[in-house]
């Protein structure tokens, strides 16, 4: 049954790309790297889920789930399965990730989705940072943008807030920059 479902997902996704290998970082400040392979079935599943979005708001809701799934699949292949939301619940487990690791790795996952045409209402930007006070960088996040003109709206896609495999938190970038997000 599982193989039948995988075949259906590949067919429904259209011309799904071949396997994709992505270098995800962890260890606080991208000190370590894991080469994670996303199969055709993984990519077709992600594309199929995102294709159900009727508008940008729905795409963000589904994208949060898809990023969680992609991290879950990565956790099956690497130490990042032990990553917990925030910086303090990880303990000394290998695979722990800080916000720099998450911003970098989530941006790479978003770029894979963008390259396969799975993002129809958003484009991927470079990670952004919010500061404490005026100078000290406090927190980094991946960023997507809806629209491409003066009315474009930007959103933080922040997987640092959650345990490995859980949906990412997606917030308007302006709110995120003011400190919005779960308290971890």
DAKARA-V431493 format. One record per residue. RES is the residue in one small letter. PHI is phi in radians with two decimals (NA if undefined). PSI is psi in whole degrees, -180 to 180 (999 if undefined). OMEGA is omega in degrees with one decimal (* if undefined). Layout:
BEGIN
res=<RES & RES>
phi=<PHI & PHI>
psi=<PSI & PSI>
omega=<OMEGA & OMEGA>
END
This chain:
BEGIN
res=<x & x & x & x & x & x & x & x & x & x & x & x & x & x & x & x & x & x & x & x & x & x & x & x & x & x & x & x & x & x & x & x & x & x & x & x & x & x & x & x & x & x & x & x & x & x & x & x & x & x & x & x & x & x & x & x & x & x & x & x & x & x & x & x & x & x & x & x & x & x & x & x & x & x & x & x & x & x & x & x & x & x & x & x & x & x & x & x & x & x & x & x & x & x & x & x & x & x & x & x & x & x & x & x & x & x & x & x & x & x & x & x & x & x & x & x & x & x & x & x & x & x & x & x & x & x & x & x & x & x & x & x & x & x & x & x & x & x & x & x & x & x & x & x & x & x & x & x & x & x & x & x & x & x & x & x & x & x & x & x & x & x & x & x & x & x & x & x & x & x & x & x & x & x & x & x & x & x & x & x & x & x & x & x>
phi=<NA & -1.10 & -1.18 & -1.10 & -1.08 & -1.06 & -1.11 & -1.10 & -1.07 & -1.08 & -1.14 & -1.19 & -1.35 & 1.44 & -1.45 & -1.14 & -1.23 & -1.19 & -0.82 & -2.24 & -1.82 & -2.21 & -1.56 & -1.80 & -1.94 & -2.74 & 1.57 & 1.27 & 1.37 & 0.99 & -1.36 & -2.26 & -2.33 & -2.21 & -1.50 & -1.91 & -1.76 & -1.78 & -1.30 & -0.99 & -1.16 & -1.01 & -1.17 & -1.16 & -1.10 & -1.06 & -1.11 & -1.07 & -1.08 & -1.18 & -1.14 & -1.29 & -1.20 & -1.57 & -2.71 & -1.11 & -1.09 & -1.14 & -1.09 & -1.13 & -1.07 & -1.24 & -1.05 & -1.00 & -1.16 & -1.12 & -1.08 & -1.03 & -1.08 & -1.12 & -1.18 & -1.07 & -1.11 & -1.12 & -1.15 & -1.28 & -2.01 & -2.67 & -1.21 & -1.18 & -1.03 & -1.58 & -1.14 & -2.08 & -0.99 & 1.32 & -1.95 & -1.90 & -1.53 & -1.31 & 1.12 & -1.81 & -1.16 & -1.19 & 1.70 & -1.15 & -2.30 & -1.71 & -1.18 & -1.18 & -1.03 & -1.17 & -1.06 & -1.17 & -1.20 & -1.12 & -1.06 & -1.13 & -1.14 & -1.08 & -1.14 & -1.09 & -1.10 & -1.10 & -1.11 & -1.53 & 1.39 & -1.37 & -1.69 & -1.70 & -2.02 & -2.41 & -2.20 & -1.61 & -1.92 & -1.27 & -1.02 & -2.20 & -2.30 & -1.97 & -2.00 & -1.63 & 1.16 & -1.87 & -2.17 & -1.22 & -1.19 & -1.89 & -2.84 & -2.00 & -2.67 & -1.21 & -2.41 & -2.14 & -2.28 & -1.74 & 1.48 & -2.39 & -2.18 & -1.12 & -1.63 & -1.04 & -2.05 & -1.86 & -2.37 & -1.40 & -2.00 & -1.99 & -1.56 & -1.13 & -1.20 & -2.11 & -1.22 & -0.90 & 1.59 & -1.52 & -1.03 & -1.15 & -1.68 & -2.08 & -2.30 & -0.95 & -1.00 & -1.07 & -1.18 & -1.03 & -1.10 & -1.52 & 1.85 & -1.14 & 2.36 & -1.05 & -1.55 & -2.06>
psi=<-41 & -42 & -35 & -45 & -42 & -43 & -41 & -44 & -41 & -44 & -42 & -29 & -7 & -136 & 78 & 140 & 163 & 175 & 147 & 130 & 131 & 135 & 110 & 144 & 157 & -175 & 11 & 109 & 26 & 45 & -25 & 157 & 147 & 129 & 112 & 131 & 124 & 120 & 169 & -38 & -43 & -50 & -38 & -38 & -47 & -46 & -42 & -46 & -47 & -30 & -20 & -14 & 129 & -18 & 179 & -38 & -45 & -38 & -40 & -41 & -45 & -38 & -39 & -43 & -44 & -43 & -41 & -45 & -42 & -39 & -38 & -44 & -40 & -37 & -23 & -16 & -3 & 175 & -13 & -5 & -24 & -1 & 136 & 155 & 143 & -164 & -7 & -14 & -7 & -28 & -141 & 21 & 140 & 150 & -1 & 149 & 136 & -176 & -27 & -44 & -46 & -44 & -43 & -51 & -41 & -39 & -40 & -40 & -42 & -39 & -35 & -47 & -42 & -44 & -32 & 2 & 17 & -20 & 109 & -22 & -2 & 158 & 156 & 133 & 179 & 155 & 157 & 168 & 146 & 151 & 153 & 129 & -139 & -15 & -49 & 118 & 130 & -34 & 140 & 154 & 153 & 157 & 139 & 161 & 134 & 127 & 168 & 18 & -158 & -18 & 6 & 140 & 134 & 148 & 139 & 136 & 97 & 103 & -6 & -30 & -20 & 161 & 156 & 131 & -10 & 157 & 140 & 161 & 125 & 120 & 154 & 135 & -39 & -41 & -44 & -42 & -25 & 2 & 5 & 152 & 166 & 151 & 106 & 999>
omega=<-177.9 & 179.4 & 177.1 & 178.7 & 178.6 & 179.3 & 178.3 & 179.1 & 178.0 & 179.7 & -178.9 & -178.6 & -179.6 & -179.1 & 179.1 & 179.0 & 175.9 & 178.0 & -179.4 & 175.7 & -177.4 & 176.6 & 177.9 & -177.6 & -179.6 & 177.0 & 179.9 & -179.6 & 178.7 & 178.5 & -179.6 & -178.5 & 174.2 & 174.7 & -175.2 & 179.6 & 172.8 & -177.3 & 174.5 & -180.0 & 176.7 & -176.5 & 177.7 & 177.5 & 179.5 & -179.8 & 179.2 & 179.3 & -178.6 & 179.4 & 179.4 & -178.0 & 179.1 & -179.0 & -175.8 & 178.9 & 177.0 & 179.0 & 178.0 & 178.7 & -179.9 & -180.0 & 177.2 & 178.6 & -177.3 & 178.3 & 175.5 & 178.4 & -178.7 & 175.5 & 176.8 & 177.4 & 178.0 & 178.8 & 175.9 & -175.9 & -172.5 & 180.0 & -176.0 & 175.9 & -177.2 & -179.0 & 177.5 & -178.8 & -178.7 & -177.9 & -170.2 & -177.5 & -176.9 & -173.6 & 179.9 & -179.2 & 171.8 & 178.5 & 179.9 & -174.9 & 171.8 & -175.9 & 177.0 & 176.3 & -178.3 & -179.5 & -179.9 & -175.8 & 178.8 & 176.8 & 178.4 & 177.3 & 178.4 & 179.3 & 175.5 & 179.8 & 179.0 & -178.5 & 179.9 & 177.6 & -177.8 & 177.3 & -177.0 & -174.1 & -176.9 & 170.1 & -175.5 & 176.1 & 175.6 & 177.0 & 179.5 & -178.1 & 169.5 & -172.8 & 165.6 & -176.4 & -176.9 & -170.2 & -168.5 & 176.9 & -175.0 & -172.2 & -179.2 & 177.2 & 169.1 & -176.4 & 171.2 & -179.7 & 174.5 & -178.8 & -175.5 & -178.2 & -179.5 & -180.0 & -177.6 & 178.3 & -178.1 & -177.5 & 171.2 & 173.8 & -167.2 & 179.3 & -179.9 & -175.9 & -168.6 & 174.8 & 179.0 & 176.0 & 178.4 & -180.0 & 175.8 & 174.6 & 178.6 & -176.3 & 170.3 & -175.6 & -179.4 & 177.7 & 178.9 & -179.8 & 178.0 & 176.9 & -179.8 & 178.8 & 180.0 & 177.6 & 179.9 & *>
END
